[in-house]
Amino acid sequence: MNTRVLLLYGAYYIIKKRKNRKLKKRRMWVHPLLAQRILKGSFSTMYGDLRDNENKFFNYFRMSIKSFDELLSKLESGIKVSNSGRPSISPTERLCVTLRYLASGNTFTDLQYSYRMGISTISGIVEYVCEQIWKMKSECIPLPTEEKWREISLDFEKNTNFPNCIGALDGKHIRVIKPIKSGSLFYNYKHYYSIVLMAISDANYCFTFVDVGAYGKFSDSSVFKNGKFFEKLENETLSIPQPKPLPGDNENGPLPYVILADEAFGVSKTILRPYARSNLNYKKKNFNYRLSRARRYIESSFGILSNKWRIFHRPMNTSVELSTKIVKACCVLHNFVRVRDGYKFAHTLSIQGFETSNDTIDTQNRSGNTIRDMFANYFLTDEGKVEWQDKMIH
């Protein structure tokens, strides 16, 4: 009996000793290298110096000091986290880490050594801050009102000589590392894995609509038609103004406001695409040039987005959910910075003359092809042509 008790006590002692060893290992909250974050991390050593130099600050965070402070004030309450038992990371530092990740294209591992944080900590910060930035969508990417649609149309008419245009539409494939067990869902026609960013831009390179996260295997047209914007477009709930005559055109009556797209999209009463490229006559070549000249604003918007936020310069090595949140946040930041730090065009045209026409011509029964032909014919008239169009198409 005594021998059995001794054996039990011995076994209990060994088990307890092993548990104590594990507890001792777990008592190290962070690696000694990362524990010096407050003294030697990039935020502590560089942030103050960057604020003393506007140009360097802009280069590092891709926005001015004034814009950064405004963004921080909008996000501060949402990204403030208190950790009991250890010093918490301030909202300012959280925003700095996120913006640097988006602006540099560095991996979480790279930022681990510069900001002296754990990889999982950085990942959690980036995801949470991106979620909070996306909540600013209603402010930075609001659905245009009827008056705003008219302003956008004025900008396109002024900058591209394309009247009644309220946006340029296109899709962009965002590179991602192949998601686990995804098969070919994310493999696109360009032969790499991606998620789709579908967007519409105005003539000031700002997004008026974004839809992120569709599988890369789907075409731009199918992604757009399965989105909420297309549904609202079909249901006529977007507050798009009523059709109006083109400037100086007294023959064709009112024409609808249109969105310009490339060959990947189908033509409709609201979406205009180029003519097919086989056997083009003079009228069709000219229309394709005029449409391309206006549609380039969405291509340029994607270019500005990618060059400002260098995270788009490499495949995203994160989960699909986090990659989607990152892209959404970048779209919001794109508009946020464009409005505050980018060049804004002055409106020299008056909104007068955009009143709804009382013309009795039926615009509802015109097909998309008919409307496209009417725009093409208008661009050959004295009122609609530009002096350099012949030179460009030849």
Beta strands, then each sheet from edge to edge (+ up, - down):
strand 1: 165-175
strand 2: 194-201
strand 3: 207-215
strand 4: 258-260
strand 5: 271-272
sheet 1: 3+ 2- 1+ 4+ 5+
end
